[in-house]
Amino acid sequence: MNEESVMGGACHLLTTGELVPGDVIATDPDRPWLVVVGTAPATETRTRLYLRPLTGGPDLERVLPRYERQVVRATRVDPAGLSGPARSAAPGARRVVVTGVGALSPLGGDAPHLWQGLLDGRCGVGLVEGPGFDGLPVRLAARASVDPAALLPRPVARRMNRSAQFALLAAREAWRDAGLDPAGTAASGLRPDRTGVSMGTIIGGAPVLVESRLALDERGPRAVSPHTTPMIVPSASAAQISKDLDIRGQCRTFVSACASGTEAIGQGIDAIRAGRIDLVVAGGTEAVITPEILAAFAAMRAVSTRNGQPEHASRPFDAARDGFVLGEGAGVIVLESEEHARARDARVYCEAAGWGLSADAHHMAAPQPEGRGIEAALRTALADAGATTGDVAHINAHATATVEGDRTEALALCRLFGSQIRDVPVTANKGALGHLQGGAGAVEAVAAILTLRNGLIPPTVGCDDPEDGLGLDIVRESPRALPPYGDVVLSNSFGFGGHNAVLALRRM
């Protein structure tokens, strides 16, 4: 079946709720005809369509009003006979939920300490000292509150880079929090081949390479650790989690700048929806507080220079903000299909309702000035969740405390939400945590999940005097109750190179 034969058929109108697999529709006159390969209800008023271009290409998903009319050709097409990847029947019907959380951050060694620190308005930023840091123009950082190597057996720790150590500890916490046996998949009654790992990072173990070079220069080749090569690859964190918990279905790593952790969670959602696996350990991690990285960010003028006021250095949305503060840590969550979670009687935090991804295609370090890429990711996340702006009760902003970055995010939110934005409380966690790079989105997703669970929005540390004209209702000074209206929380992550990712979480 080709496009010409379909075009020769008779046209008639159907609502999206009446579409069935095999119907050929035109959602845009300038794009190829699309074949419905599956449908699933998104909400009472919206339907999710799984579509395949008639002329070939990757499958698409669209959430549309159930009664929206589409042009349909009378000639039917067998979806199984088309090119492109095959889908399992109605994968969107698999609702994805969060059953466990774990975090190791500048506010504490686990998720409860992270949460309490955010509610208390504590700041984890301090001065870094020692060889290489003295004399730098910027000596601010938010180090993790505990040393991960001290929490692991020495033979285990010495085979892992610091980023992987963070990731493994956060994954173990999330695994236990989900009610699973620390011994791994089989002991937990899970099929190892139906579980997966999805982790995000930016630099991974690159600092190990610097240490190896120093060892080589100072003490010769015999001083270079034989563990160097497996420690420097970005996928080391995911691999260590997979090995530790005997997870065999998937072991994936996503590198998309500061959106890495959020994208890793989103990709985990998709893997469960598609029916490839039932449970995913997903998140992000980073440990790059090194003289080389700090000096590089200082040279870019991207980081705060308030060396004399570390506790007031990271100031999201504040009129006096002057750059972000480098942080470290990891956040990990356990995602499951709802039926899988219910079958084992797991405690459910919330629904991982959807996510959105976009690219600015603009600049390697600056956001697109009008925030069009940010807006696109927000729109996609809402559509994927079957939600509208009116369903949003709260936004956990990316807000790094750079002048243009915060301003651009606010512009995109105001344009998308219109006058509704005044009723949506916004918080930003980086005033307390610093910027955890590849771990930022995942740790902030943990905060957003706990906001839904506990009904409290943490205050934005460092935002003492919000910039005029941002148009946002920024939660400051003390926690605020989550509004009773709306059931969706958005968690934003945007990174160098124009990587944009947004999670949509729904209260259950």
Secondary structure, 3 states (H helix, E strand, C coil): CCHHHHHCCCEEEEEHHHCCCCCEEECCCCCCCEEEEEEEECCCCEEEEEEEECCCCCCEEEEEECCCEEEEECCCCCHHHCCCCCCCCCHHHCCEEEEEEEEEECCECCHHHHHHHHHHCCCCCEECCCCCCCCCCCCEEECCCCCHHHHCCHHHHCCCCHHHHHHHHHHHHHHHHCCCCCCCCHHHCCCHHHEEEEEECCCCCHHHHHHHHHHHHHHCHHHCCCCHHHHHCCCHHHHHHHHHHCCCCEEEEECCHHHHHHHHHHHHHHHHHCCCCCEEEEEEEECCCCHHHHHHHHHHCCECCCCCCHHHCCCCCECCCCCECEECEEEEEEEEEHHHHHHCCCCCCEEEEEEEEEECCCCCCCCCCCCHHHHHHHHHHHHHCCCCHHHEEEEEECCCCCHHHHHHHHHHHHHHHHHHHHHCEEEECHHHHCECHHHHHHHHHHHHHHHHHHCEECCCCCCCCECCCCCCEECCCCCEECCCCCCEEEEEEEECCCEEEEEEEECC
